[in-house]
Structures are given as structure tokens and as C-alpha cells.
Amino acid sequence: MTPPLLTDLPIRVLTPDDLRHCADLSEDRGWPREDHKWGLLLTAGTGYGIDAPDGRGLAAACVVTRYGDPGAKPDLAAIGMVLVADRYARNGLGRRLMTHVCDDMLAGVPLTLHATPYGRPLYEELGFDTTGRAEMLRGAFRPEPDGLPSAPASAAAGVRVRPATAEDLRGIVRLDTEVFGTDRTHLLTRLPAFTDRLVVAEDDAGTLIGYAAIWPNMDTHVVGPLIARDTTAAKALVSALAASTERDLRTDVDVRHEELLAWLKERGLRSVAFNAVMTRDIPGLPGDWSRRWAPLTVAAG
């Protein structure tokens, strides 16, 4: 019997039980396994995959994270972790999976994704436009010579950083919805369990002006999400998080935040890569980019 064409293989919804196969697929393509991140994405979002015909895990996979009222059509959906096993590369599986997700599962929904230079041509063919750019940084963070901005320096500038509490969650969701431009409650409520440290920034009046977190990813701590009123608050949040870990930091910062990028490089982080922020059926990401500094993960927009 003639085996089916790879592009005729069925696409199915992934479950948390597929986590190991997703991590194997990442490793197969030379990415970190990122089990911790996959666990979040498969519960806060929806994974789609194609089982490998040789029975060895997944041939291809991606994850979609929907935002907005859960009872209505999504305001926005982010696509991430688009991967094809190396042994099945260049056979149209990536295009088939993306076409299924974009045109069948998410028809008419505004879409976004972060694209590497390698993936960008395919996404352009599928109707995505480059509407932004993010710079990935990594390195050992060096505190300011005169102390952390999260201590006396930030207090003098009207910023106080402290650990987030359960009582802060409602305010975090309210601020995030305003800045991100749509509701992400289902993602944000997972932050206390997913992250190693979650902090908030307040002004002199005690008003919430930002929040940020770090979460473990292999041998680094990823800074994200990072939401802040201004550069001073963003620096204070990053400094407070950096003081709580001995691991290298990693983050992806909107290139329009030139002052923060320069400061992070002065503090020891180095540029690793640039990714294109792409959108479809929407001219750009909603919300207030000036207060959106870094995503939780580029896989979730």
C-alpha cells in the first residue's frame, strides 16, 4: 500500500500529554527543550500537531494563544513554536500546518507572531506583514555601581518595587488589559505558578504603574512580561528581578525602547538575535507599545 503524502497527514489538537514530544521536537531542530514553557503554552493555549508517520513523536507542531473574551471570537491570537522535525523538513508540512491554523481554525481573527529570518518568507506568503521588531538579549546582569535602581535610586524617582501578592492580581490584569489592548486573564492568572518571581512597581501614591516576572528556561531566567509606565520603572523592575537570581538573564525587547536596550547592554547583556514582529488582518499590535517592553514569551505574542 502506498503511504499517504506527508501533506495529507491529519492535524490534531495537542494535549499536555504531548509535552515530551513537543520538547523532543524542539531539541530535534536544535532549540532548547523548554519543557517549562511548553507546559504553559499547552495549557494556556492550544497546540496543533501532525504525528510522525514513522511513529517517532511529532512531525510538526505549533501553539496558538487566543486573547479576549473567552465566550466570543478572539480579539487577537498569537502563533508560536512553529516546528517541523528535521527529517521531514522542506516537504510542505510547515505551510500545511500554518494554513490550517490561520485559514481554518482562526479565519478572520487578527493574528501575530514573532518570525526568525528563516521563517519570515513563509509567513509573508501567508499574508503576514512585518509591523515591528524585537531584539533578544542575554547575559549576566551587573547592578548599577551605586546600587540597584529598585532601592534608593528608584524611590527618589518615585518608583517602588515590591513582590506581588494575591491582592495585586486584579490590578495587574486591569493594567495589562489597558497596555496589551485585550484581555489576557487566562495567561496572567498562571504567572504565580509559572514564574520564579513576580514583582510590581508603584508610584508615590501607591498606584500600580508596572509589573514584571522572571521564569526559568534551561540555564537562564527570562524577563517577561515587562509592563511599565516609563524607562525608570522598567529599569527598576528588571533590577529587582536580577537581584533575585544568579542565572544569566534573557529577554526580548521592542527595538523602539532604545534607552532600555542601551542600559541593558551597559549592565552586561548582549544582543543575540533580532526577530520580526508580524501581524495579519491588523495593522499592528493593539494597546500601548510605549508601556509594553518585553513579552512573557515571543511564542505567546
ABEGO torsion letter per residue (X at the ends): XBBBBAAABBBBBBBAAAAAAAAAAAAAAGBBAGAAAAAAAAAABBBBBBBBAAGBEBABBBBBBBBEBAABBBABBBBBGBBBBAAABGAGAAAAAAAAAAAAAABGBBBBBBBBAAAAAAAAAAGBBBABBBBBBBEBBBBBAAEBAABAAAAAAGBBBBBBBAAAAAAAAAAAAAAAGBBAAAAAAAAAAABABBBBBBBAAGBBAEBBBBBBBEABBBBOBBBBABAAAAAAAAAAAAAABABBBBBBBBAABAAAAAAAAAAGBBBABBBBBBBBGBAEBBEBAAABABBABAAAX
